Amino acid sequence: MAPSHLPRTLLWLAIATVVLLAGGGIAVWRSGSSMDAAPAAYLVTTGNDQPIRVGWRHRHLSPALPLKAGQSVRIPDGLQTWLLNQDGALNPVKGPTLVKVAAAPSSEREFLTTPLRQLATTPPAAGSMLPPEAVPVTSPSGLTHYLNPEITWLARQGVLYDVAVVDPADEAAPPRILRGVRPPVRLSALETTQRPELPSDRLFAVIVREAGNSRVSGIARFLTARDATAAEVPTSPPALIEEAIRATAEKPMRAGDAWLALTRLPPEWSDNELVLRLRLRVATELGLTEEVHQVQAAMRKKLGLGS
């Protein structure tokens, strides 16, 4: 290289370096801003992780992709997915089509619309969490679509429990009982003179206590839905995501059903932003202090805020 060309070459190298660094800074800033922005909708996988075009970028869908208001998403031919709106409605979308994300009005489902930073740093309301000595019953709780539900609770290490399901409205109805067990337990495994499945549209209570101890450790009331069935909890990750979304949208919330679905997701799905939001909502509903803290810590890590 001729000496006379050296200063000009160095100048262009300096300019290129500045542009690259600025571009990287903008990319990092955009990444952080997208995490702080409140999503307007989510695209949720149905099992096909085919890349989709969001604006000018190609993104993988699995398991769920948060979208901001004003974004345009091109769904390729043959791809089936779900569009989850801020109001909790889960609508099917099939390509080829162009989805334009509109700004949705505020709704009561704030766990979907609140910026992730706010969810990660706001402590739960006082009195909403169970005391440390309690044994939380996680399922069934609230409303359930299962007539033969799995009964789960957060058991202490090495401790056996007695579990009972009772009908508070019928004192003459014999309770369903099983002694000296650890979770999970299917309702049909409990000893009873009644039918193995619960009737629909009835209120019940599940009671848990340490084996041989008369003091109740945990209790949860639940209502079997009018359209409840003997179906099993889904097994595929996309179906579990769908179940958790639909369960949190119902009134009253199917908190126990949502818990079962979320806890069955594989680890690589559990760190997704939508899944974290669902986990936080369900843990708050069930009063699970430790779970709330763990989810918020995962949110802060995703945001780069440390522990």
ROBA-209704 format. One record per residue: residue number from 1; residue in three letters; y, x, z of N, C-alpha, C in turn. Coordinates in steps of 0.02 Angstrom, whole numbers. Layout:
residues N
resi:resn:n_c2:n_c1:n_c3:ca_c2:ca_c1:ca_c3:c_c2:c_c1:c_c3
NUM:ALA:Y:X:Z:Y:X:Z:Y:X:Z
...
//
This chain:
residues 307
resi:resn:n_c2:n_c1:n_c3:ca_c2:ca_c1:ca_c3:c_c2:c_c1:c_c3
1:MET:-59:43:0:0:0:0:62:44:0
2:ALA:109:28:-43:169:69:-48:211:61:15
3:PRO:242:116:38:282:113:99:338:62:94
4:SER:365:52:33:421:5:27:400:-67:39
5:HIS:335:-80:29:310:-148:39:289:-162:111
6:LEU:286:-111:152:259:-118:220:301:-165:263
7:PRO:368:-158:267:407:-203:310:398:-276:289
8:ARG:398:-290:223:391:-358:200:322:-386:219
9:THR:270:-345:213:202:-367:232:198:-383:306
10:LEU:227:-339:347:227:-351:420:265:-415:437
11:LEU:319:-428:400:357:-489:413:316:-551:399
12:TRP:280:-551:342:237:-608:325:180:-616:375
13:LEU:152:-560:398:99:-564:448:125:-595:513
14:ALA:186:-575:532:216:-602:593:228:-677:587
15:ILE:252:-698:528:265:-769:517:199:-809:519
16:ALA:148:-781:486:83:-815:486:55:-822:556
17:THR:63:-769:597:39:-771:666:73:-825:706
18:VAL:140:-830:698:178:-880:734:156:-950:714
19:VAL:145:-961:648:123:-1027:625:55:-1046:653
20:LEU:9:-997:653:-58:-1011:680:-56:-1027:754
21:LEU:-16:-988:791:-11:-1001:863:21:-1068:876
22:ALA:72:-1085:838:105:-1150:846:57:-1206:830
23:GLY:19:-1197:776:-30:-1249:758:-82:-1259:811
24:GLY:-106:-1203:841:-154:-1209:896:-125:-1244:955
25:GLY:-61:-1228:971:-28:-1261:1027:-21:-1335:1015
26:ILE:-4:-1354:952:2:-1425:936:-65:-1459:943
27:ALA:-119:-1425:920:-185:-1455:925:-204:-1467:997
28:VAL:-191:-1417:1041:-207:-1424:1112:-166:-1481:1143
29:TRP:-100:-1483:1123:-57:-1535:1151:-81:-1605:1130
30:ARG:-101:-1609:1064:-126:-1673:1041:-189:-1693:1077
31:SER:-233:-1644:1090:-295:-1658:1125:-281:-1684:1195
32:GLY:-235:-1650:1230:-219:-1672:1297:-185:-1740:1297
33:SER:-141:-1752:1247:-106:-1815:1244:-154:-1872:1231
34:SER:-206:-1861:1189:-253:-1914:1174:-292:-1933:1237
35:MET:-304:-1886:1282:-339:-1901:1344:-295:-1940:1391
36:ASP:-228:-1928:1388:-182:-1962:1433:-163:-2031:1407
37:ALA:-168:-2042:1341:-148:-2105:1312:-197:-2160:1330
38:ALA:-171:-2221:1336:-215:-2278:1350:-248:-2300:1285
39:PRO:-314:-2302:1282:-348:-2325:1221:-332:-2398:1206
40:ALA:-327:-2414:1142:-317:-2483:1121:-384:-2517:1105
41:ALA:-435:-2477:1090:-501:-2503:1073:-551:-2445:1075
42:TYR:-614:-2462:1068:-668:-2412:1064:-716:-2431:1009
43:LEU:-740:-2381:973:-797:-2391:929:-859:-2369:967
44:VAL:-909:-2413:969:-969:-2401:1009:-1029:-2397:963
45:THR:-1071:-2348:973:-1128:-2337:930:-1181:-2392:937
46:THR:-1215:-2405:882:-1275:-2447:884:-1337:-2404:872
47:GLY:-1328:-2339:871:-1385:-2293:863:-1378:-2246:805
48:ASN:-1330:-2257:761:-1319:-2214:703:-1258:-2171:715
49:ASP:-1267:-2105:717:-1212:-2060:733:-1180:-2032:669
50:GLN:-1178:-2071:616:-1148:-2050:553:-1074:-2036:563
51:PRO:-1048:-1980:537:-976:-1965:546:-933:-2020:515
52:ILE:-877:-2034:547:-829:-2082:522:-761:-2049:517
53:ARG:-718:-2078:477:-651:-2049:466:-600:-2085:509
54:VAL:-568:-2048:554:-515:-2075:596:-451:-2040:575
55:GLY:-407:-2077:540:-348:-2044:512:-370:-1994:459
56:TRP:-354:-1930:470:-373:-1878:423:-431:-1836:448
57:ARG:-459:-1853:506:-514:-1814:534:-579:-1853:531
58:HIS:-635:-1816:528:-701:-1845:533:-727:-1835:604
59:ARG:-749:-1890:635:-771:-1888:704:-841:-1917:709
60:HIS:-880:-1892:757:-945:-1921:771:-936:-1978:821
61:LEU:-973:-2031:810:-964:-2092:849:-999:-2090:916
62:SER:-1057:-2060:920:-1100:-2067:978:-1070:-2034:1040
63:PRO:-1072:-2071:1099:-1092:-2141:1103:-1035:-2190:1094
64:ALA:-973:-2169:1108:-915:-2213:1100:-853:-2171:1088
65:LEU:-809:-2196:1045:-750:-2159:1025:-687:-2199:1043
66:PRO:-644:-2173:1087:-582:-2210:1103:-533:-2206:1045
67:LEU:-498:-2260:1033:-450:-2265:978:-382:-2285:1005
68:LYS:-330:-2256:976:-262:-2273:997:-233:-2325:950
69:ALA:-183:-2362:974:-149:-2411:933:-117:-2377:873
70:GLY:-125:-2407:814:-97:-2380:754:-145:-2337:713
71:GLN:-202:-2318:742:-250:-2278:705:-288:-2321:655
72:SER:-308:-2290:600:-350:-2322:550:-417:-2286:547
73:VAL:-470:-2325:548:-537:-2297:549:-575:-2323:489
74:ARG:-601:-2278:447:-639:-2298:389:-714:-2296:407
75:ILE:-745:-2354:407:-816:-2360:422:-855:-2353:356
76:PRO:-898:-2303:350:-933:-2291:287:-985:-2346:273
77:ASP:-1004:-2349:211:-1053:-2399:187:-1119:-2393:226
78:GLY:-1142:-2450:250:-1206:-2452:284:-1204:-2440:359
79:LEU:-1148:-2416:385:-1144:-2402:457:-1128:-2466:495
80:GLN:-1168:-2480:545:-1156:-2536:590:-1134:-2509:658
81:THR:-1082:-2539:685:-1055:-2516:749:-1025:-2576:785
82:TRP:-1002:-2563:846:-967:-2614:885:-894:-2593:893
83:LEU:-849:-2642:892:-779:-2630:909:-766:-2664:975
84:LEU:-750:-2624:1026:-736:-2650:1093:-660:-2653:1101
85:ASN:-634:-2713:1108:-562:-2722:1117:-543:-2718:1190
86:GLN:-478:-2714:1203:-454:-2708:1271:-472:-2768:1314
87:ASP:-481:-2826:1283:-499:-2886:1322:-573:-2889:1339
88:GLY:-610:-2838:1317:-681:-2835:1333:-725:-2866:1280
89:ALA:-696:-2896:1227:-737:-2925:1174:-771:-2870:1134
90:LEU:-836:-2880:1121:-876:-2831:1085:-895:-2863:1018
91:ASN:-863:-2839:965:-871:-2870:899:-908:-2824:851
92:PRO:-956:-2851:813:-993:-2809:765:-949:-2790:705
93:VAL:-957:-2729:681:-921:-2704:622:-972:-2671:577
94:LYS:-970:-2687:512:-1016:-2656:464:-977:-2630:405
95:GLY:-991:-2567:386:-957:-2536:331:-986:-2557:264
96:PRO:-949:-2547:209:-885:-2511:209:-827:-2557:228
97:THR:-784:-2532:272:-725:-2570:290:-675:-2523:323
98:LEU:-614:-2545:327:-560:-2507:359:-538:-2546:420
99:VAL:-544:-2516:479:-523:-2547:541:-454:-2520:560
100:LYS:-406:-2563:566:-339:-2544:589:-331:-2566:661
101:VAL:-317:-2519:705:-315:-2533:777:-246:-2557:795
102:ALA:-242:-2618:817:-178:-2647:838:-169:-2638:913
103:ALA:-106:-2639:934:-91:-2635:1005:-110:-2702:1037
104:ALA:-156:-2700:1084:-178:-2761:1117:-135:-2777:1177
105:PRO:-126:-2841:1194:-88:-2858:1254:-126:-2836:1316
106:SER:-90:-2829:1370:-121:-2808:1433:-172:-2861:1454
107:SER:-225:-2839:1487:-276:-2885:1509:-299:-2866:1579
108:GLU:-342:-2907:1607:-367:-2894:1674:-417:-2837:1675
109:ARG:-441:-2817:1617:-490:-2762:1614:-453:-2695:1611
110:GLU:-417:-2681:1664:-374:-2622:1664:-413:-2557:1662
111:PHE:-475:-2558:1682:-514:-2496:1681:-525:-2472:1609
112:LEU:-516:-2516:1559:-521:-2496:1489:-454:-2472:1462
113:THR:-399:-2496:1491:-333:-2485:1461:-290:-2434:1498
114:THR:-306:-2421:1561:-266:-2374:1600:-277:-2303:1576
115:PRO:-224:-2263:1570:-233:-2192:1551:-284:-2158:1596
116:LEU:-325:-2115:1567:-380:-2084:1604:-353:-2043:1663
117:ARG:-296:-2010:1655:-267:-1971:1709:-254:-2014:1771
118:GLN:-229:-2074:1759:-215:-2119:1816:-279:-2140:1851
119:LEU:-331:-2156:1813:-395:-2174:1843:-424:-2116:1883
120:ALA:-415:-2055:1857:-446:-1996:1887:-412:-1976:1952
121:THR:-351:-1996:1962:-312:-1972:2020:-293:-2026:2070
122:THR:-309:-2089:2056:-291:-2143:2101:-350:-2159:2147
123:PRO:-341:-2152:2213:-396:-2167:2259:-411:-2242:2260
124:PRO:-473:-2261:2275:-490:-2333:2278:-452:-2367:2335
125:ALA:-443:-2431:2328:-406:-2470:2378:-441:-2467:2445
126:ALA:-403:-2463:2498:-431:-2461:2565:-471:-2525:2578
127:GLY:-530:-2516:2606:-572:-2573:2623:-620:-2594:2568
128:SER:-612:-2564:2507:-656:-2583:2452:-722:-2544:2453
129:MET:-725:-2489:2491:-784:-2448:2494:-826:-2464:2555
130:LEU:-892:-2455:2549:-937:-2468:2605:-933:-2412:2656
131:PRO:-946:-2427:2720:-945:-2374:2771:-1000:-2323:2759
132:PRO:-991:-2261:2782:-1040:-2207:2768:-1110:-2223:2793
133:GLU:-1116:-2261:2847:-1183:-2274:2874:-1221:-2329:2837
134:ALA:-1187:-2363:2791:-1219:-2418:2754:-1268:-2390:2702
135:VAL:-1318:-2431:2686:-1364:-2416:2632:-1347:-2465:2575
136:PRO:-1309:-2444:2525:-1286:-2491:2474:-1343:-2518:2432
137:VAL:-1346:-2584:2425:-1392:-2616:2378:-1356:-2619:2311
138:THR:-1384:-2586:2261:-1349:-2580:2197:-1372:-2632:2146
139:SER:-1432:-2659:2155:-1457:-2709:2108:-1513:-2749:2141
140:PRO:-1514:-2815:2128:-1463:-2854:2093:-1402:-2866:2137
141:SER:-1345:-2875:2106:-1283:-2888:2141:-1236:-2925:2095
142:GLY:-1201:-2974:2121:-1158:-3015:2079:-1201:-3065:2041
143:LEU:-1192:-3066:1975:-1232:-3109:1931:-1286:-3066:1899
144:THR:-1345:-3095:1888:-1398:-3058:1853:-1429:-3102:1799
145:HIS:-1447:-3070:1744:-1482:-3104:1689:-1557:-3095:1694
146:TYR:-1581:-3067:1749:-1652:-3052:1755:-1684:-3095:1809
147:LEU:-1737:-3130:1791:-1774:-3172:1839:-1825:-3131:1878
148:ASN:-1841:-3071:1853:-1885:-3025:1888:-1847:-2958:1894
149:PRO:-1792:-2957:1931:-1748:-2899:1931:-1779:-2839:1967
150:GLU:-1755:-2781:1949:-1770:-2721:1989:-1723:-2721:2050
151:ILE:-1753:-2708:2108:-1713:-2703:2169:-1703:-2629:2184
152:THR:-1640:-2608:2186:-1624:-2538:2198:-1572:-2532:2253
153:TRP:-1577:-2478:2289:-1527:-2462:2341:-1524:-2386:2347
154:LEU:-1471:-2361:2377:-1463:-2289:2384:-1498:-2266:2447
155:ALA:-1561:-2246:2439:-1603:-2229:2496:-1587:-2159:2522
156:ARG:-1594:-2151:2587:-1588:-2085:2618:-1652:-2045:2607
157:GLN:-1645:-1980:2604:-1701:-1936:2590:-1757:-1946:2642
158:GLY:-1818:-1959:2619:-1876:-1963:2662:-1882:-2026:2704
159:VAL:-1839:-2076:2693:-1839:-2137:2734:-1873:-2193:2695
160:LEU:-1918:-2229:2729:-1949:-2288:2700:-1911:-2351:2723
161:TYR:-1915:-2403:2682:-1876:-2463:2696:-1919:-2526:2689
162:ASP:-1898:-2578:2726:-1923:-2646:2715:-1871:-2683:2675
163:VAL:-1893:-2723:2626:-1847:-2760:2583:-1868:-2833:2581
164:ALA:-1819:-2877:2581:-1833:-2949:2577:-1782:-2982:2532
165:VAL:-1804:-3033:2497:-1761:-3076:2457:-1767:-3146:2485
166:VAL:-1710:-3175:2504:-1709:-3241:2537:-1664:-3289:2499
167:ASP:-1678:-3353:2510:-1638:-3407:2481:-1593:-3435:2536
168:PRO:-1529:-3418:2538:-1486:-3440:2594:-1479:-3516:2598
169:ALA:-1487:-3551:2542:-1477:-3623:2542:-1539:-3662:2563
170:ASP:-1595:-3628:2570:-1657:-3662:2587:-1691:-3624:2644
171:GLU:-1678:-3643:2705:-1706:-3608:2762:-1782:-3616:2766
172:ALA:-1809:-3667:2734:-1881:-3678:2736:-1918:-3634:2685
173:ALA:-1882:-3606:2637:-1914:-3566:2586:-1936:-3499:2616
174:PRO:-1999:-3481:2609:-2022:-3417:2638:-1990:-3358:2601
175:PRO:-1971:-3307:2638:-1941:-3248:2605:-1993:-3208:2566
176:ARG:-1970:-3171:2518:-2011:-3123:2481:-2002:-3056:2516
177:ILE:-2057:-3024:2535:-2053:-2965:2579:-2097:-2909:2553
178:LEU:-2074:-2847:2561:-2115:-2788:2549:-2094:-2735:2600
179:ARG:-2143:-2704:2632:-2129:-2658:2686:-2147:-2585:2668
180:GLY:-2108:-2540:2696:-2123:-2469:2691:-2120:-2442:2620
181:VAL:-2066:-2455:2584:-2060:-2435:2514:-1994:-2396:2503
182:ARG:-1991:-2366:2445:-1929:-2334:2421:-1912:-2365:2353
183:PRO:-1848:-2365:2336:-1828:-2396:2272:-1847:-2352:2213
184:PRO:-1854:-2383:2154:-1843:-2455:2140:-1907:-2496:2152
185:VAL:-1896:-2561:2163:-1951:-2608:2174:-1939:-2669:2130
186:ARG:-1989:-2690:2093:-1983:-2752:2054:-1991:-2811:2100
187:LEU:-1953:-2863:2087:-1957:-2923:2128:-2029:-2950:2130
188:SER:-2064:-2946:2074:-2132:-2972:2071:-2180:-2935:2116
189:ALA:-2161:-2876:2141:-2203:-2838:2186:-2197:-2862:2258
190:LEU:-2146:-2902:2274:-2137:-2927:2341:-2189:-2981:2357
191:GLU:-2213:-2981:2418:-2263:-3030:2439:-2231:-3098:2451
192:THR:-2259:-3150:2421:-2231:-3217:2428:-2283:-3269:2408
193:THR:-2273:-3329:2435:-2315:-3386:2414:-2281:-3424:2357
194:GLN:-2222:-3402:2337:-2185:-3435:2283:-2203:-3404:2216
195:ARG:-2173:-3431:2163:-2183:-3402:2097:-2157:-3330:2096
196:PRO:-2187:-3286:2056:-2165:-3217:2056:-2094:-3207:2029
197:GLU:-2071:-3253:1987:-2003:-3248:1960:-1957:-3295:1997
198:LEU:-1892:-3278:1998:-1842:-3320:2029:-1823:-3377:1983
199:PRO:-1802:-3434:2011:-1774:-3487:1968:-1704:-3468:1945
200:SER:-1683:-3495:1889:-1616:-3481:1864:-1563:-3523:1901
201:ASP:-1501:-3499:1897:-1443:-3535:1925:-1452:-3548:2000
202:ARG:-1475:-3497:2036:-1483:-3503:2109:-1455:-3441:2142
203:LEU:-1430:-3452:2203:-1401:-3398:2242:-1454:-3368:2289
204:PHE:-1459:-3302:2291:-1506:-3268:2334:-1471:-3210:2369
205:ALA:-1507:-3181:2417:-1483:-3121:2450:-1541:-3072:2456
206:VAL:-1527:-3008:2443:-1576:-2955:2454:-1555:-2916:2515
207:ILE:-1602:-2906:2560:-1589:-2873:2624:-1632:-2812:2630
208:VAL:-1603:-2756:2650:-1639:-2693:2657:-1628:-2666:2727
209:ARG:-1682:-2642:2758:-1676:-2609:2824:-1727:-2553:2827
210:GLU:-1714:-2504:2869:-1762:-2450:2878:-1827:-2478:2907
211:ALA:-1883:-2453:2883:-1948:-2479:2904:-1955:-2478:2979
212:GLY:-1975:-2535:3007:-1986:-2539:3079:-1923:-2548:3120
213:ASN:-1864:-2553:3087:-1800:-2560:3122:-1775:-2631:3110
214:SER:-1752:-2663:3162:-1729:-2733:3155:-1657:-2737:3129
215:ARG:-1622:-2681:3129:-1552:-2682:3107:-1548:-2678:3031
216:VAL:-1509:-2723:3001:-1501:-2726:2929:-1460:-2666:2906
217:SER:-1485:-2630:2855:-1448:-2572:2829:-1405:-2589:2769
218:GLY:-1429:-2636:2728:-1391:-2655:2669:-1407:-2726:2648
219:ILE:-1358:-2759:2619:-1367:-2828:2596:-1324:-2839:2534
220:ALA:-1350:-2879:2488:-1311:-2898:2428:-1331:-2969:2409
221:ARG:-1280:-3008:2392:-1293:-3076:2368:-1288:-3076:2292
222:PHE:-1330:-3118:2261:-1328:-3120:2188:-1347:-3190:2165
223:LEU:-1324:-3205:2105:-1336:-3269:2074:-1375:-3258:2010
224:THR:-1431:-3294:2002:-1468:-3290:1938:-1431:-3334:1887
225:ALA:-1417:-3306:1829:-1380:-3342:1778:-1419:-3402:1751
226:ARG:-1383:-3449:1724:-1416:-3508:1696:-1462:-3489:1638
227:ASP:-1441:-3438:1600:-1481:-3416:1543:-1523:-3354:1560
228:ALA:-1535:-3342:1624:-1575:-3284:1644:-1646:-3290:1617
229:THR:-1676:-3232:1603:-1743:-3230:1574:-1785:-3178:1610
230:ALA:-1848:-3174:1590:-1893:-3123:1618:-1890:-3058:1578
231:ALA:-1839:-3049:1538:-1832:-2989:1497:-1826:-2927:1540
232:GLU:-1842:-2870:1509:-1837:-2805:1543:-1768:-2774:1529
233:VAL:-1749:-2726:1570:-1688:-2687:1557:-1698:-2647:1493
234:PRO:-1648:-2644:1449:-1655:-2605:1387:-1675:-2533:1401
235:THR:-1701:-2500:1350:-1722:-2431:1359:-1684:-2382:1314
236:SER:-1662:-2403:1255:-1626:-2357:1211:-1554:-2348:1235
237:PRO:-1526:-2288:1229:-1457:-2276:1252:-1406:-2324:1221
238:PRO:-1407:-2338:1154:-1357:-2385:1127:-1363:-2454:1158
239:ALA:-1425:-2478:1169:-1434:-2544:1200:-1411:-2543:1273
240:LEU:-1419:-2488:1308:-1396:-2483:1377:-1319:-2485:1380
241:ILE:-1286:-2451:1332:-1213:-2454:1329:-1190:-2526:1318
242:GLU:-1222:-2559:1270:-1204:-2629:1255:-1214:-2673:1317
243:GLU:-1270:-2664:1351:-1284:-2703:1411:-1231:-2692:1465
244:ALA:-1211:-2629:1476:-1161:-2614:1527:-1093:-2645:1509
245:ILE:-1075:-2643:1445:-1011:-2673:1424:-1012:-2748:1435
246:ARG:-1065:-2780:1413:-1070:-2853:1420:-1075:-2874:1494
247:ALA:-1109:-2834:1534:-1118:-2851:1605:-1051:-2847:1642
248:THR:-1009:-2797:1626:-945:-2792:1660:-895:-2844:1637
249:ALA:-908:-2875:1579:-861:-2925:1552:-873:-2995:1581
250:GLU:-931:-3006:1611:-947:-3073:1635:-912:-3089:1700
251:LYS:-906:-3154:1713:-875:-3178:1775:-924:-3226:1809
252:PRO:-947:-3211:1870:-935:-3147:1904:-969:-3089:1869
253:MET:-947:-3030:1884:-974:-2971:1851:-1049:-2964:1867
254:ARG:-1086:-2943:1816:-1157:-2926:1827:-1160:-2852:1848
255:ALA:-1133:-2839:1908:-1126:-2770:1930:-1193:-2735:1937
256:GLY:-1243:-2769:1964:-1308:-2738:1971:-1342:-2723:1905
257:ASP:-1335:-2770:1857:-1363:-2758:1790:-1328:-2699:1757
258:ALA:-1262:-2695:1764:-1225:-2639:1735:-1246:-2573:1766
259:TRP:-1256:-2574:1832:-1277:-2513:1867:-1344:-2488:1840
260:LEU:-1392:-2534:1832:-1457:-2514:1805:-1450:-2482:1736
261:ALA:-1409:-2513:1694:-1400:-2486:1626:-1368:-2418:1627
262:LEU:-1315:-2409:1665:-1278:-2346:1665:-1319:-2289:1695
263:THR:-1359:-2303:1746:-1398:-2250:1778:-1458:-2230:1736
264:ARG:-1473:-2267:1683:-1528:-2249:1639:-1506:-2210:1577
265:LEU:-1442:-2200:1570:-1417:-2163:1512:-1436:-2089:1519
266:PRO:-1453:-2056:1464:-1467:-1984:1467:-1405:-1945:1486
267:PRO:-1413:-1885:1516:-1355:-1846:1540:-1302:-1834:1487
268:GLU:-1324:-1823:1424:-1275:-1807:1372:-1231:-1866:1354
269:TRP:-1249:-1926:1376:-1208:-1985:1364:-1163:-2001:1423
270:SER:-1179:-1976:1481:-1145:-1997:1543:-1074:-1971:1549
271:ASP:-1057:-1919:1509:-991:-1889:1514:-942:-1918:1463
272:ASN:-963:-1968:1425:-919:-1999:1377:-863:-2038:1413
273:GLU:-803:-2039:1384:-746:-2071:1418:-759:-2144:1434
274:LEU:-785:-2183:1386:-799:-2253:1399:-851:-2261:1454
275:VAL:-903:-2220:1452:-955:-2225:1504:-926:-2209:1572
276:LEU:-883:-2159:1577:-851:-2143:1641:-809:-2201:1666
277:ARG:-773:-2234:1621:-733:-2292:1641:-778:-2348:1667
278:LEU:-833:-2361:1633:-880:-2412:1655:-910:-2394:1723
279:ARG:-930:-2331:1731:-959:-2309:1794:-910:-2318:1852
280:LEU:-847:-2301:1840:-797:-2308:1893:-787:-2381:1912
281:ARG:-785:-2425:1862:-775:-2496:1876:-834:-2524:1916
282:VAL:-894:-2507:1897:-953:-2534:1931:-959:-2504:2001
283:ALA:-947:-2439:2008:-951:-2407:2074:-900:-2437:2122
284:THR:-841:-2453:2097:-790:-2484:2139:-812:-2554:2159
285:GLU:-840:-2591:2112:-864:-2659:2128:-918:-2658:2181
286:LEU:-962:-2608:2178:-1017:-2604:2225:-998:-2567:2290
287:GLY:-938:-2539:2293:-916:-2504:2353:-948:-2436:2363
288:LEU:-966:-2402:2309:-1003:-2338:2313:-953:-2280:2316
289:THR:-937:-2259:2376:-886:-2208:2386:-903:-2143:2351
290:GLU:-963:-2118:2360:-982:-2053:2332:-982:-2056:2256
291:GLU:-1006:-2111:2228:-1007:-2118:2155:-936:-2119:2127
292:VAL:-890:-2154:2161:-820:-2155:2139:-792:-2085:2137
293:HIS:-804:-2046:2190:-778:-1978:2193:-809:-1935:2137
294:GLN:-873:-1943:2124:-906:-1903:2071:-878:-1920:2002
295:VAL:-867:-1984:1989:-840:-2004:1924:-769:-1979:1916
296:GLN:-728:-1985:1968:-660:-1961:1962:-658:-1886:1952
297:ALA:-703:-1850:1984:-706:-1777:1974:-725:-1761:1902
298:ALA:-771:-1800:1872:-790:-1790:1802:-731:-1805:1756
299:MET:-692:-1856:1773:-633:-1871:1733:-582:-1815:1736
300:ARG:-571:-1788:1796:-522:-1734:1803:-545:-1672:1765
301:LYS:-610:-1658:1766:-637:-1601:1727:-625:-1612:1653
302:LYS:-636:-1672:1629:-626:-1688:1558:-553:-1678:1539
303:LEU:-508:-1693:1586:-436:-1686:1574:-410:-1615:1585
304:GLY:-455:-1571:1610:-433:-1503:1624:-393:-1496:1688
305:LEU:-404:-1543:1734:-366:-1542:1797:-404:-1508:1853
306:GLY:-462:-1479:1839:-502:-1449:1891:-536:-1501:1933
307:SER:-561:-1481:1991:-597:-1528:2034:-549:-1565:2081
//
